[in-house]
Amino acid sequence: MKIVEVLTYYRPWVSGLTIYVERLSKALARQGHDVTVLTSQYDPNLPLYDVIEGVKVVRIPVAARVSKGVLMPGFGPMAWKLAQQADVLHLHLPQFDAPGVAMRGRILGKPVVLTYHCDLQLPTGSFNRLVDRVVQSMNQLAGKLSDAVVTYTRDYGTHSPFLSQFLDEKLHIIPPPVELPDYNSADVQAFRQKHNLGDEPVIGIICRLAAEKGVEVLLKALPIVREAFPNVRVLQAGQYENIIGEEAYAARLAPFFEQYKDHYHLLGNIEGSELSAFYNCLDCLCVPSLNSTESFGLVQIEAMQNEVPVAACALPGVRQPVTMTGMGEVTAVSDHQALAQAIINILGNKAAYQRDAELIGTTFSPDETAKAYVALFEKLQRGKLIGKTIEPAAYDRLRAMRDKYGR
């Protein structure tokens, strides 16, 4: 099957959305499908054409930027060319160009699947509000033109204004793809030495330094946690410098990072075996996101695969990994006191929160995600799907595991 994946940013850009599409695309390629990613050349140093682990990547030059969006005059012609060759078009929102690609699919009679990863919420300001309205209009049009809409959980689908309109029409739930690179004890030892880790408890957070991630909630919780665990350390993995549109946020948090520099450490982006070693060194992962730009938090599953419990906020979708597995605690959004108490509970009895890491890993493996998408693609080729939205059986197995442990 010839599949075209369409999104604004692709690797080496680091975000949950790009990592999702990378993992899915590689899994589809491993299963014998012809996969092409159509995306932006957001960095002019990136090649226009590339092949990465069996996945073809086509990047379109960027003529101008509007907030975090990009304008690409060459996008339309290339989308038309690739759509003609494709068996299915797979769009990833939020994305300004999605309606045009969906329309091409309609004209050519090709199935169009739209995966909605999260809501887009830009910083305050009249210009950003205008951009928000334009993007929402584009999302609506893309949704109407698509044959199926996919999201990670029914919880997020029910609470999202965009997704909820498709609940009884064409919304499908597919678990997101999660995997971690192999590592060994030497990798863990090297990581511990690099960051001078001893026997102190370690809290992890993994995200780029962006306003929606709620890093300041953890910073406010830290003094409370230190009352119970004075030598606690926080390791934040993810880009924290030169992030488009987040300069003011970084400047606002800079004094806090300086104040807690002996306990809070910014690591920057880490990948490969070092990322796996990072999780292996944690006692608790924290996900304090503030709004619906976060719809699940793939990092939660990565942590759980390493037997690390999670303190997560109660946002729709984001609360689901902990709610389904019982592997952690869920706290109110932006409540630093509740977050501190959840972290203290986990650090005080980590074993009580640990669950079957193998079952969690299997549920969210990229190969299983790819199989679910291919099944959807094939059904669409045989005729349009309409029906009530249900979650996959794998989610029921996770809840059964949770109930077994009584949490």
N, C-alpha and C positions, 0 to 999 in steps of 0.2 A: 504494500500500500504506500502511495506517495502522500506524505503528510507535510503541510507547510505550517510551521509555528510562527506566529506573528506577535511581536512585542516591541516596546520602545527601546528598552535597555536589555542587553544580553551580556554575558560574560566577556571580559573580566570584571564588569560592574558587579558589585556585591550587594545583593538585597535578597529578601526571602523569595520574591517573585522570580528573579533571574536564576537563583539556585534551583527553584522548583522546575522551571522550564529546562534547565540544563540536565537535571537528573532524569526528567521524563524523556527528553529527546534522546539521551544516550541509551536509556532502557529500550525505547522503541527501535533504535538502530541495532541494538544487540539482538532484538527479536526478528530482525530481517527486514524492517521497514525502511523506506527511503525518506529521510527526514531533512528538511531544509528550514533553517531559522531565518526569518526576514526581520531585520532590526536596524537600529541607527548606528552610524559611525560616530558615536558621541565623542570619541577621542580621535582626532585626525591621524594619529600615529597607528591606529588599528588598520589591518588590511581590509579592503573592500570585500574580498572573497577569502574564505578560510574553510578548512575541514578539521574538526576537532573531535577525535574519538568516534569517527564514523558519521558525525553530524555536519552537514554543509551549512555554512553561515554566510549570509549575504547582508552586507552593511551598506546603508544608504547615507551619503554625506549630509551633514547638518548645515543648513543655510542660516538659521537663526534659532534663538531659544526664547521661550515664553515661560517664565518661572522654571519649573522642572520639566516642562514639555519642550519638544523640538519641532522645527519646521523642516521638512525634507521634500523639495520639489521633485526629486527623482523617485519618491516612494510609490506613487500611483502607477507609473508605467511598469516598474518591476513587480508590483503586486499583481497587475494584470497578467504579466508573462508567467509568473509562478502559478497563479490560479488556474490558468489554462492547462498546465501540466499536472496539477494536483488531483488526488482522489478526495481529499478532505482538507478544509481550511480550519485551523485551530487558532483562535484569537485569545489574547490575554489582556484583560482590563484591570486597572484603568489604562486607556490608550486612546488618544485623539483620532488616530487613523483607522480605528476598527470599523466604523460604518462603511467606509469606502471599500474595504476588503470584503466585508459581509455582502455588500451589494454586488460585487464582482462574482461572489459565489452564487448568489441568486440568479444572476444573468446567465451564468455558465451551467447552472443546474448541479453545482457541487455542494455537498453537505457542509454546513458551517457550524462549528461548535465554539462557544464562548465560555472561557473560564474566568470567573469574576473573583479576583484575589482579595480585594479590599476596597473600601471607599477611599476616595481622594479628599483629603482635607488640607488645604494650603494655609500658610500663616495668615493672620488678620491683615486687612487692607482692602480698599475698594477695588484695586486692580485684580487681586487674587480672588475676590468674590466673583468678579466677572469671569475670570478663567474657570472657576468652579462651576458656574452655571453653564458655560459652554461645554465643559467636559461632561457634565451630567446629561446635557442634551445629546451629546455624541453617544454616551453610554446607552441611553434610551433607544436611540435609533439602531445601534448595533444589536441590542437585545431583541428588538422586534424583527430584525432581519435574520437573526440566527435561528438554526433549527433546534438547538439544545443549549442550555445554560448549565454550567457546572460550578459547584462550590464545594468546600471541604466538609461542612457540617450543616445539618438542618437548623441547628441553633442560630448560626450566623445567617442562614437563608431566611429564617423567620423574622429576624430583627433588622435586616438590611432593607431600607426602602426600595432599593433597586431590585434585589433578588426576590423579595416577598411577592411581587406581582406575577412571578412565574411559578409559584409553588404548586399550583394545580394544573399547570400547562406544560412546562418543559424544563423544570429544574431537576438536576440530577446530582447526587452526592457521591463523590469519589475521594477516597482518602489521599492526602498529599504524599508525594514521594520523599522518604527520608532515608539517608544512608550516611555512614561515616567511614573514612578511610581506615585501612588496617593499621595497627600500631603494635608495639611490643613494650616490654618492661624498660628497655633502654630508652625508648622515646619518652616514657613517663619520667624516668629518672633525670633525663636531660632537661625536660621542662621544669621539674621541681628545682633543679640546680640553677637554671637560668633565672628563675623568679624567686630564689631564696626561700622556698617553701619548707617549713618544718612540720610540726604536729599541730599547728593552729588550724581552727576551722576556716574553710574557704568558701565564700559565696561567689558565684559566677553570674555574669550578665553578658549576653552576647548580642550586640546591635550596633548599628552605626549611630553616631551622636546626632540624633534628630529629635525634634520637639515631641513628636507623637510617642516616642519610646519611654518617656516618663523616668528618665535617669535621675531627675531631681527627687523623685519619691524615694528611691533607694538611698540617695545621699541624706535625706532628712531622717530616714529610718536608722541609718548607721549608728548615730550616738546612742540610741536606745538599745540596739543589738549589742553594742560594746559594753553596756552595763552588765549584761549577762555573760558575754564572751569578750573580755577586754583585748585579746590578741587576735580577734577575727580579721581576716583579710578579704578584700573584694578585688576580683580580677575582671575587668571589662574588656572583652574581645570585640573587635570591630573598628571600622574607620572612625577617627575622631578629629581629623584635620581636613580642611579644604573640601567640605561637603557642600554641594550646590544647594543654595537656599537656606542653609542652617548656620550661617556665620554669626548671626546675632545670638542664637541659642548657645552656641559654643562659648561665646564671650561671656554670656550670663552665668554659665556654670564654671568657668575657669577659676574663680576665687574659691569655690567649694573643693575643686580638685586639688588646689594648692593647700587648703586647710587640712584635708584628709590624706595628704600625699603618702603618709606612712602606712595607711591602711587601705587606700583605694588606688589601684594601678591600671592605667590605660595601656593596653597591649597592642592596639592596632589590629589590622586584619591578620588572622592566622588561618591556615588551611592545611590540608593533608594530614599526616600523622600527628603534627603538632596540635591540630584541633581536637583530634581524638584524645590525645594526652591531656589537653586542657580539661575536657569533661571528666576524665579519670581522676583528676586532682580535686574535684569539687565535692562539697558536702551538701550544697543546695544551689539550685539555679533560680534566679529571680526574673520575672517577666512583669514589670510594672507599667505596661503601656497605658496610654491615656484615652485613645479614641479608636474609632472603627477602621482606621488605616491598618490596624492589626486585626487579622481575622482568625488566626489560629496560633501561630508561633511554632514553626517547625523545630526551633531549638529545644522546645520542651520534649519532643520525642527523642531528639538526639541525646539529651540528658538522661531520659528514662532508660534508653538503651544501655547506658552506662551505670544504671542503678542509682542515679542521682535524683532525689525528689525535687519538686518544683513549688515555689511560692508564686502564684500567678494572680493577676487581677481578674475581676469578674466580668470583663467585657464579653459579649456574645461571641462564641467561637473560641476565643482565647481561653476561656474557662474549661473548654471541653476536654483537652488532654488529661487534666487533673480530675475533672468530674467523671470521665469515663473509666479511668484506671484507679482512682483513689490514691495516686502516687504524689501526694503533696497537699497543699492548702490553697484555697481561693479566697481572696480578700477584696473588699470594695475598692473601686477605682480611685486612685489618688489619695488613699488613706495610708499615710506613712506609718501611723501607730499600729494599725492592723497588720501591715506588711511586716513591721518589725517583730510583732508577736508570732506571726506565721514562721518567719525565719528562725526565731528562737526555739519554737516548738520542733522544727525539723532538725536543727543542729543538736538539740537535746536528746533526740531519739530517732536518728536517721533510719535505723533498721525497721521501725514500725511503719514506715511509708514505702518501703521497697516492694516491688512487685515482679512479675514474670517478664524479664527484659526481652527474652526471646519471642514471646507472644506479641509484645508491643512492636518489636522490630519487624516481625513478619507482616503484621497488619499494615505497616506503612512502608513496605519495601518498594523501591521504584519499579521493579518488575511487575508487582501486583497492580500498582497504579497504571502502568502502561497497558496491562491486559484489560483493565476495566475501561480505559479509553478506547482501545481497539474494539472491544465488544460494543461500545456505544457507537463508534464510527460505522461499524458493519451494520448495525440495526438501522442507522440513519440512511445508509445506502439502499436498504430494502424498503424504506418508507418512513415518514415523519413520526416521531414518538410523542405521544401525549398521554399523560397519566399522573397519578398522585406521587408526590415526592416521598421516597423512603430512603432510610440510611442503609448502608451495606451491612450484611450479616456479621462482618468482622467487628463492627462496633458493638454488637450485642455480645460477642465473645469477650471483649474488654470489660464490659459492664458486669458480666458474669464473674470474671476474675476479681473485680472490685468487690462484689457482694460476698465472695468467698472469704475475703479478709475482713469483712464487716465494716468497711469504710467506703 
